[in-house]
C-alpha cells in the first residue's frame, strides 16, 4: 500500500482544501502508480468533482489555460520543481477522438468512475484518497503492477484509436518500469502502429526522449522496432539490422548502435551524448561497400554523411537548436585519430577547434560508448587516457608572459623606447616574480617594477630573465605531471 508519509505537504494541502470546501479529491494517475512501487513521482495530479472556477476560488495562485478543465495550483514557496505546480482536473468524460489525438469534446462529470475509465493503462487508472488513505482500483491496476504488465483500460483497440500516442506510451512505460506488454495489447499496437502518422513529431519526440533517458533504452528501441513503431520515429536505424561490419566490430551496425546507446545510459550520460551514441554510425548502411582486395566491407565517409543524416533526423523530430547543433558535430568527429605514437599536440588542438572546447569531453565520452558498443572490454584504455591528457594539456593556457597583466607594447609606452632586446628580458624578469607570488600580477605593480628593471644593465637583466625562463619551465613540467597523473598515464 501507499505510505502516507511519502505524500508532500504541498500535495496534501491541495486535496484537504478541496475536501474542506465539500468536494471529493483524489491523487490519480502516474503519481499513484509511482507511490505504489515506491518510486518518487515526477509530477502530481489531483482529480475532483469541483469545476475549474470553483478550484480557482479555493487557491490564491492558479492558472487555467486549456480546454480540458485542468487548473494549475501554484506553490510559490517550494524549491522542488515537481511540486511548484499541482495539476487539478475535474472528473471528465471524453467524446470521440476523430483525429486520433484529442477528444472532440470534454464533459465534466460528478463520478470518479467516469474519469478512471477514460485513462490509458490499468497501472495509471488508480486513484488515492489522502485523508482516508484508501485506494480506488477498478481495473486491477495494482495486480498488473505486481505482475509487471502493461495492459490497457478496456479494449486496447478502443484506447489506441482514441489517441495513437498511447501506442508509444506503452513502450515507454514498459521501458521505464522494466515491464512487459500484455499480448492482446501488443497485437493492437502492431495493428494500429500506422496511426502514429497522425501524431505530431513533437509528441513523438517527447516520448522517444523518455525512452532514451531511461535506464534501459536499448530494450526500448528494440521493442519499438519489434512492434513496428521505429519506422515512424527513426526509420534510418532499421537499415543497420543484420548489416555486418568488419575487423574489431563483432556486432551488426544495428546492435552496435544500441550497445553504444546502452553504455551511455549505464554511465548516466546526458541526452545529447545518448543521441550521438545512438546515431554515430547511422550512415554506415549508406556508405557500405565491399572491398574486393581486402575482402571486407568498408564505410568510408560515414562520419561525414552521418553528420548530415543525424541533423535531418533531429530536425524532423523538432529537437532544440542546441541539440541539432551539438549532436551532428559529435557524429562528424567521432572517428578522431588517437594513435598517441603518431599524433601531435597541434593535431589535438585541431580536433578541439573542430568540435569546440565546450564539446571535446563529450566527444571523449562518445568514444567510450563506441568502444563498448564494439564489444571492447575497456572503455578507457591507456591510449585513450593518454589522448585525454593531451587534450587537457592542449586546452590549458601555457605558463607564459601572456598571463601577465602587462605586455611588450605597454612596456614600450612606459619607458618610451622602441622594440629591443630589453623588452623581452623585462617580461621574463616580471614572469619570475609573478610565478613566485601571483598576487603581484597587477597592472600597477608590474608597471612600477618595469621602471625599476629597465634601469638595470643588460647583464643583470639577462640573469633575472634566465631565472624567469627556468621557473616557467619548471612550473609547466609540474602542471603536465599533475595532468598525466589525473589520467593515470606517463
C-alpha positions in Angstrom: 0.0 0.0 0.0 0.9 3.7 -0.2 3.0 5.2 2.6 1.1 8.5 3.6 4.4 10.0 4.8 5.6 10.0 1.1 3.0 12.5 0.1 4.4 16.0 0.3 2.6 18.7 2.3 2.1 20.8 -0.9 0.0 17.9 -2.3 -2.0 17.1 0.8 -2.7 20.8 1.2 -4.5 20.8 -2.2 -6.6 17.7 -1.5 -7.5 18.8 2.0 -8.5 22.3 0.8 -10.9 20.8 -1.7 -12.4 18.4 0.8 -12.9 21.1 3.4 -14.9 23.0 0.8 -17.1 20.0 0.4 -15.6 18.4 -2.7 -14.0 15.0 -3.4 -10.3 14.9 -4.1 -8.0 12.1 -5.2 -4.5 11.7 -6.3 -4.7 10.0 -9.7 -2.6 8.5 -12.5 1.2 8.2 -12.6 1.8 9.6 -9.1 -0.4 6.8 -7.6 1.4 4.2 -9.6 4.8 5.5 -8.5 3.9 5.7 -4.9 2.7 2.0 -5.0 6.1 0.9 -6.4 8.0 3.2 -4.1 9.2 5.4 -6.8 9.3 9.2 -6.4 6.7 10.8 -8.6 7.9 13.3 -11.2 4.6 15.2 -11.1 1.4 15.2 -9.0 -2.1 15.1 -10.4 -5.4 15.6 -8.4 -8.9 14.8 -9.7 -12.0 16.2 -8.1 -15.7 16.8 -8.7 -15.1 20.6 -8.4 -15.4 22.6 -11.6 -12.5 24.8 -12.8 -14.0 28.0 -11.5 -14.5 26.5 -8.0 -11.0 25.2 -7.9 -9.6 28.6 -8.7 -11.7 30.2 -6.0 -10.1 28.0 -3.4 -6.5 28.7 -4.1 -4.6 32.0 -4.2 -2.2 31.3 -7.1 -3.7 29.3 -10.1 -3.7 29.3 -13.9 -6.3 27.8 -16.3 -5.2 27.9 -19.9 -6.7 24.8 -21.5 -9.9 23.2 -22.8 -9.7 20.1 -20.6 -10.5 21.7 -17.3 -7.1 21.3 -15.8 -6.2 24.1 -13.2 -2.6 24.6 -12.2 -2.3 25.3 -8.5 1.0 27.1 -7.9 3.1 26.7 -4.7 5.5 29.6 -4.7 7.4 28.7 -1.5 8.7 25.3 -2.5 12.1 24.8 -4.3 11.1 21.4 -5.6 10.3 21.8 -9.2 7.9 18.8 -9.1 5.8 20.5 -6.5 5.7 24.0 -7.8 2.5 23.2 -9.9 -0.1 20.7 -8.8 -2.5 19.9 -11.6 -6.1 19.7 -10.5 -8.7 18.3 -13.1 -12.4 17.8 -12.7 -13.8 14.3 -13.3 -14.5 14.2 -17.0 -16.0 12.1 -19.8 -14.3 12.4 -23.2 -16.1 12.3 -26.6 -14.8 10.6 -29.7 -11.2 11.2 -31.0 -11.8 11.9 -34.7 -8.2 13.0 -35.2 -6.6 10.1 -33.2 -5.1 12.8 -31.0 -7.6 14.9 -29.0 -11.2 14.3 -27.8 -13.7 16.2 -29.8 -15.4 17.3 -26.6 -14.9 17.0 -22.8 -17.8 16.8 -20.4 -17.3 17.3 -16.7 -18.7 14.5 -14.5 -19.7 14.0 -10.9 -18.3 10.5 -10.7 -14.7 9.3 -10.2 -15.6 6.1 -12.1 -16.2 8.2 -15.3 -12.7 9.7 -15.0 -10.9 6.4 -14.4 -12.4 4.5 -17.3 -11.1 7.0 -19.9 -7.4 6.5 -18.9 -4.9 4.6 -20.9 -3.4 1.8 -18.9 -4.6 0.0 -15.8 -1.5 0.9 -13.8 -2.4 4.6 -14.5 -6.1 4.2 -13.7 -5.9 4.1 -9.9 -6.9 6.9 -7.5 -5.9 7.5 -3.9 -7.7 9.5 -1.2 -5.1 11.1 1.0 -7.3 11.9 4.0 -8.9 8.4 4.2 -5.8 6.5 2.9 -7.9 4.5 0.5 -7.1 3.2 -3.0 -9.7 3.1 -5.7 -8.6 0.4 -8.3 -11.5 -0.5 -10.7 -9.3 -2.2 -13.3 -6.9 -4.3 -11.3 -4.0 -1.9 -11.8 -2.3 -3.0 -8.6 -2.4 -6.6 -9.8 -0.8 -5.6 -13.1 1.8 -3.6 -11.2 2.7 -6.7 -9.2 2.8 -8.7 -12.4 4.8 -6.0 -14.1 2.4 -5.9 -17.0 1.3 -3.0 -19.3 -2.4 -3.5 -20.1 -5.0 -1.0 -21.4 -8.1 0.0 -19.6 -10.8 -1.8 -21.6 -10.2 -3.0 -25.1 -6.8 -1.9 -26.5 -8.2 -1.2 -30.0 -10.5 1.4 -28.4 -7.8 3.1 -26.4 -5.3 3.3 -29.3 -7.8 4.6 -31.8 -8.7 7.3 -29.3 -5.1 8.6 -29.0 -2.4 6.9 -31.1 0.3 8.3 -28.9 -0.7 5.7 -26.3 0.9 3.2 -28.6 4.3 4.8 -28.0 3.5 5.4 -24.3 3.0 1.7 -23.8 6.6 1.1 -25.0 7.8 4.0 -22.9 6.2 2.7 -19.7 7.5 -0.8 -20.4 11.0 0.6 -20.8 11.0 2.9 -17.8 9.4 0.3 -15.5 11.1 -2.8 -17.0 7.6 -4.3 -17.5 6.2 -6.4 -20.3 3.3 -5.5 -22.6 0.3 -7.9 -22.4 -0.2 -10.0 -25.6 -3.6 -8.5 -26.6 -2.2 -5.0 -26.1 0.9 -5.9 -28.2 -1.3 -7.2 -31.0 -3.3 -4.0 -31.0 -0.1 -1.9 -31.0 1.1 -3.7 -34.1 -2.3 -3.3 -35.8 -2.6 0.5 -35.1 1.1 1.5 -35.4 0.4 3.3 -38.6 -1.8 5.8 -36.7 1.4 7.3 -35.4 1.5 9.2 -38.7 -1.3 11.3 -37.3 0.7 12.3 -34.3 2.9 15.5 -34.3 6.7 15.0 -34.4 7.0 17.0 -31.1 4.8 14.5 -29.2 6.6 11.5 -30.7 9.9 13.1 -29.8 8.9 13.7 -26.2 8.0 10.0 -25.7 11.1 8.9 -27.5 13.3 11.1 -25.4 11.8 9.5 -22.2 12.8 6.1 -23.7 16.3 7.3 -24.5 16.7 8.8 -21.0 15.5 5.6 -19.2 17.9 3.1 -17.6 17.3 0.6 -20.4 17.0 2.5 -23.7 18.4 -0.4 -25.7 15.3 -2.5 -24.7 13.0 0.3 -25.6 14.4 0.8 -29.1 14.3 -3.0 -29.7 10.7 -3.2 -28.5 9.8 -0.2 -30.7 11.2 -1.9 -33.7 9.7 -5.3 -32.9 6.2 -3.7 -32.6 6.6 -1.7 -35.9 6.9 1.8 -34.3 10.6 2.6 -35.0 9.8 3.3 -38.7 7.7 6.3 -37.5 10.5 7.6 -35.3 13.9 6.9 -36.8 13.5 4.5 -39.7 17.1 5.1 -40.7 18.2 2.9 -37.7 16.5 -0.2 -39.2 18.8 -0.1 -42.1 21.5 -1.4 -39.8 19.6 -4.6 -38.8 21.6 -7.6 -39.9 24.3 -5.4 -41.6 27.6 -6.9 -40.8 30.8 -4.9 -40.2 34.5 -5.7 -40.2 37.6 -6.1 -38.1 37.1 -5.3 -34.4 33.3 -5.0 -34.9 31.7 -8.2 -33.7 28.1 -6.9 -33.8 25.9 -5.7 -36.7 25.5 -2.0 -37.2 22.1 -2.1 -35.5 23.3 -3.9 -32.4 26.5 -1.8 -32.2 24.5 1.4 -32.2 22.2 0.1 -29.5 25.0 -1.2 -27.3 26.7 2.2 -27.6 23.4 3.9 -26.5 23.1 1.5 -23.6 26.5 2.3 -22.3 25.7 6.0 -22.3 22.7 5.2 -20.2 24.7 2.9 -17.9 27.0 5.8 -17.2 24.0 8.2 -16.8 25.2 10.5 -19.7 23.1 13.4 -20.8 20.6 13.4 -23.7 22.9 14.8 -26.4 25.6 12.2 -25.8 23.0 9.4 -25.7 21.6 10.6 -29.1 25.1 10.9 -30.5 25.8 7.3 -29.3 22.7 6.0 -31.0 23.3 7.9 -34.2 27.1 7.9 -34.5 27.1 5.1 -37.1 23.7 6.0 -38.6 25.2 6.4 -42.1 27.2 3.2 -42.3 24.5 1.4 -44.3 24.5 4.4 -46.7 28.3 4.1 -47.2 28.8 0.4 -47.1 30.9 -1.0 -49.9 32.7 -4.4 -50.3 36.4 -4.1 -50.9 37.3 -7.0 -53.2 41.0 -6.7 -52.5 40.7 -6.5 -48.7 37.7 -8.9 -48.9 35.8 -6.9 -46.3 33.1 -4.2 -46.0 34.2 -0.5 -45.9 32.3 2.5 -44.7 34.4 5.4 -46.0 32.9 8.8 -45.2 30.2 7.5 -42.9 31.2 10.2 -40.4 30.7 13.0 -42.9 27.4 11.5 -44.2 26.4 10.8 -40.6 26.6 14.4 -39.7 24.0 15.3 -42.4 21.7 12.3 -41.7 21.7 12.9 -38.0 20.9 16.5 -38.5 18.0 15.6 -40.8 16.6 13.2 -38.1 16.9 15.7 -35.3 15.3 18.5 -37.4 12.5 16.1 -38.4 11.8 15.3 -34.7 11.8 19.0 -33.9 14.7 18.8 -31.4 16.0 22.1 -29.9 18.6 24.2 -31.8 21.3 23.3 -29.3 20.8 19.5 -29.8 20.7 19.9 -33.6 24.0 21.9 -33.4 25.9 19.6 -31.0 24.9 16.0 -31.9 25.8 16.1 -35.6 29.1 17.7 -34.6 29.9 14.8 -32.3 28.8 12.3 -35.0 31.1 14.1 -37.5 34.2 13.9 -35.3 33.7 10.5 -33.6 36.4 8.9 -35.7 39.2 11.2 -34.4 42.7 9.7 -34.8 44.1 8.8 -31.4 47.3 7.0 -32.0 49.5 8.6 -29.3 52.7 7.4 -31.0 51.9 9.5 -34.1 49.7 12.3 -33.0 51.0 15.7 -32.0 49.6 18.4 -29.8 48.8 20.5 -32.8 46.6 17.7 -34.2 44.8 17.5 -30.8 44.2 21.3 -31.0 42.7 20.8 -34.4 40.2 18.3 -33.0 39.4 20.7 -30.2 38.8 23.5 -32.7 36.7 21.3 -34.9 34.3 20.0 -32.2 34.6 23.0 -29.9 36.3 23.2 -26.5 32.9 23.0 -24.8 32.1 19.7 -26.6 35.5 17.9 -26.6 35.0 16.0 -23.4 31.6 14.9 -24.7 33.4 13.5 -27.7 35.7 11.5 -25.4 32.6 10.1 -23.7 31.2 9.2 -27.2 34.4 7.3 -28.0 34.0 5.2 -24.8 30.4 4.4 -25.9 31.7 3.4 -29.3 34.3 1.1 -27.8 31.9 -0.7 -25.5 29.4 -0.9 -28.4 32.1 -2.8 -30.3 32.5 -5.3 -27.5 35.8 -4.0 -26.3 36.5 -4.8 -22.6 37.8 -1.4 -21.6 36.1 1.9 -22.2 39.3 3.9 -21.5 42.4 2.0 -22.4 45.9 3.6 -21.9 45.9 5.1 -25.4 42.6 7.0 -24.9 43.6 8.1 -21.4 46.9 9.5 -22.9 44.9 11.3 -25.6 42.7 12.8 -22.9 45.7 14.0 -21.1 46.9 15.6 -24.3 43.6 17.4 -24.7 43.8 18.8 -21.2 47.4 19.9 -21.9 46.4 21.5 -25.2 43.4 23.3 -23.6 45.4 24.6 -20.7 46.7 28.1 -21.1 50.5 27.7 -21.2 52.6 29.3 -18.5 54.0 32.3 -20.4 54.3 36.0 -20.5 50.8 36.1 -21.9 49.4 35.6 -18.4 51.0 38.9 -17.3 48.8 42.0 -16.8 51.3 43.8 -19.0 52.7 43.3 -22.5 55.5 44.5 -24.6 53.6 47.4 -26.1 52.7 48.8 -22.7 56.4 48.4 -21.6 57.5 50.5 -24.6 54.9 53.1 -23.8 56.2 53.3 -20.2 59.9 53.5 -21.0 59.3 55.5 -24.2 61.6 53.2 -26.2 61.3 51.3 -29.5 61.4 47.4 -29.7 64.7 45.9 -28.5 66.2 43.0 -26.5 65.4 44.7 -23.2 61.7 44.4 -23.7 61.7 40.5 -23.7 64.2 40.4 -20.8 61.9 42.6 -18.7 58.9 40.5 -19.4 60.7 37.3 -18.4 62.0 39.0 -15.2 58.5 40.1 -14.4 57.3 36.5 -15.0 59.9 35.2 -12.5 58.3 37.5 -9.8 54.7 36.6 -10.6 55.4 32.8 -10.5 56.8 33.3 -7.0 53.9 35.5 -5.9 50.8 35.5 -8.2 49.3 38.4 -6.2 51.9 40.7 -7.8 50.2 40.2 -11.2 48.6 43.6 -11.3 49.0 46.5 -13.8 50.0 48.9 -11.0 52.8 46.7 -9.6 54.1 45.5 -13.0 54.3 49.0 -14.4 56.1 50.2 -11.3 58.5 47.2 -11.4 59.2 47.8 -15.1 60.6 51.3 -14.4 63.0 49.7 -11.9 64.1 46.8 -14.1 64.7 48.9 -17.2 67.5 50.8 -15.3 69.5 47.6 -14.8 72.4 46.7 -17.0 71.8 44.1 -19.7 74.0 41.5 -17.9 71.9 41.7 -14.7 68.6 41.8 -16.6 69.7 38.7 -18.5 70.3 36.8 -15.3 66.8 37.7 -14.0 65.3 36.8 -17.3 67.0 33.4 -17.3 65.7 32.8 -13.8 62.2 33.6 -15.1 62.6 31.1 -18.0 63.8 28.3 -15.8 61.0 28.9 -13.3 58.4 28.9 -16.1 59.7 25.6 -17.5 59.7 24.0 -14.0 56.1 25.2 -13.5 55.0 23.8 -16.9 56.6 20.4 -16.1 54.8 20.3 -12.7 51.4 21.1 -14.3 51.9 18.5 -17.0 52.8 15.9 -14.3 49.6 16.7 -12.5 47.5 16.3 -15.7 49.1 13.0 -16.5 48.6 11.7 -13.0 44.9 12.5 -13.2 44.6 10.4 -16.3 46.9 7.7 -15.0 49.4 8.0 -17.9 53.1 8.8 -18.2 
